[in-house]
């Protein structure tokens, strides 16, 4: 049975966890989607852009947090965690957005040009709507991954459900470990189902 005090902490830490994930996902989408649009217009540099995102994805979580801490205005805490989570979320959104845009049939683009549509109109009225399913798939993958990765943020004092996990490991307390791991897993499953539903509606 979970102690009453732990239940109160659970609500607070869950909100902290969701806040970090939400901010990181907004930031990642705001960077990756326009970035993918730019890369789709410049095929020569698209490989380099995806390569950079791939490199970020391969850096171990704790190592990336450690690299960011010495940067001015970051340090230990939530700001560093959000930046790290944003960097980790970039690749799935960037890659899927690029696939969604470049995967639009050339004949469709040619028809749009023949109708007199400007490049901006083609982007907003043709490419993004047709690529929306792929873009949402990238957001879904990034969100689920970020929810799990955010548990490590507790190691640098950023809060979230990882607090229970690290505290439980330190105290050999299985109840605390589960109190952090189970809600995080449920969040990831719920986010996957919700975004999957949205993705299916777009199809």
N, C-alpha and C positions, 0 to 999 in steps of 0.2 A: 504494500500500500504506500502511496506517495504522501509524505508529510504535508500538512497544510501550508507551511512556509514555502515548501518547494513548489506547490501549485501556484502560489502568488508569483514566485520568481519565473515559473514557466510561462505565464502570460506575458510578463515584461520582456523576457528574453526572446520569446516568439515574435513579438512586435519589433524588437531590435533586428532580428534576423530578416523579417520581411522587409523592413525599411532599407537595410543594406542591399538586399537583392533587387528591390524595386528601383532604387536610385541607380544601381550599377546597370540594370537592364535598360533603363531610359537612356543613360549615357552611352552605352554600347550601341544601341539602335541608332542614336543620333549621330554617332561617328561612322558606324559600319555601313548603314544604308546609303548615305550620300557618298561614302568612300567607294562602295561597289558601283554606284552609278558612274562615278568618275573613271574607275578602272574599266568599266564596260566600254567607255569611249576611247580608251587608250590601251589597246591590247598589248602593246609592247611593255607596259609597266605593270600589267595585271599580275603577271607571274611573280614580280618582286613584292607587290602588295600582299598577295596571298602567302608568299614565303615568309614575310615579316610576321604576319599573324600566326603562321604555323610555328615559328620560333617561340613566340610568346606562349603558345599553348604547351610547348614541351618543357618550359621552365617549371621545376617543382614549386608547389604553392608556397611553402614556407620560405624557400629561397627568394621568390619574387617579393614576398612581404619584406624580407630582410633587405633586398636591394632598394626598396622604396622608402624605408624608414629614414635613411640619412638625407633624403631630399627635403629642402626647405618647405615649410608650410604643411608637411605631411607628418612625419614622426610616428610615434606609437599611437594607435587608436583607430577610430572608425574611418577617418579620411583615407588613410593608407589602405585599409581593407576594401573600401569602395573602389579606389583606383585599381587595385589588383584584380578585383572581381570584374571590373569593366574590361580590363585587358584580356582576361580569360574568355569573356563572352564575345569578343570581337569576331573570332574566326568562324564559328557556325553561321552567324548573321551575315558576315561579309561574303562567305563562300556561297551560301544559299541565295542571297540577293543577286550575286553575280550570275549564278546559274539560271535564276529566274528571268533575269533581263536578257541575257545572251541566248537563252533557249527559245525566245519568241521566234516564230517562223519568219524567215526572211520575206516570204510572200506577203505576210501581214504587214510588215514594215513598208514594203514597196507599195501596197495598196493605200496605206496611210499617207505616204508621200504623194502618190498620184491624186489623192483627194485634197492636196494642198495644206496638209497639216505641218506645223512647224516642229522642230526637234523637241521643244518643250511640250507641245501637245501630244506628240507621239509617246514621250516618256510617261506623262500623267494619264493619258487616256487609252494607251495601248500596252506599253511594256510593263508598267507597275501593276495594273489590274490583272494582266495575264500571268505575271510572275508572282502574284500575291501568295499563292499556295506555297511556293518554294520559300518565299521570304518568311512566312509564318512558321514553316517547318524549322527554319534556322533559329527563329526566336524561341520556339518551344524547346529545341535541343539546348540552347544556351541557358534558358531559364532553369530547366531541370538540373543541368550541370552546376550552375551558379548556386542554387539552393544547397547542394551538397558541399561545394567548395567553401561556402560561407561559414561552415562549422569550424574551419581552421582559423578563421579570423579571431577567434577567442584567444589564440596564442599570442596575439599582439595587443590584447586589451581592447578589442573592438566590440566585445559583447556577443550576443546571439546565442543560439542553442549550443554552440560549441563549448560554452562555459560549463555546462553540465557534463559534457563528455570529458573535457580535460580535468575537471574537478574529480569526476568519478574515477578516472584512470589514476590520478594522484592518490586518492583515498581507497583504491581497490573496492569501489562501491558500484556494483552492477546496476542498482536502481537509478543512480544519477546518470550513468552512461546511457541507459535506455531512455531516461527522461529527456535526453538531448537528441538521441539518434532516432527514436520513433516519430516524434513530431516533425523532424526534418524530412524523414522519409515520406510521411503523410503529405507534407507540403509539396514535395516533389511530385508525388503521384497525382495530387489534386491539380497542380499546375499543368501537368502533362495531359490530364483528361480535359481540363478546361480549354487549353490552347489547341488540343487536338480537335475538340468540338468546333471551335472557331475555324480551324483549318478546313475541316470537312464542309462547313457552311459556305466557305469561299469557293470550294471546288465546283 
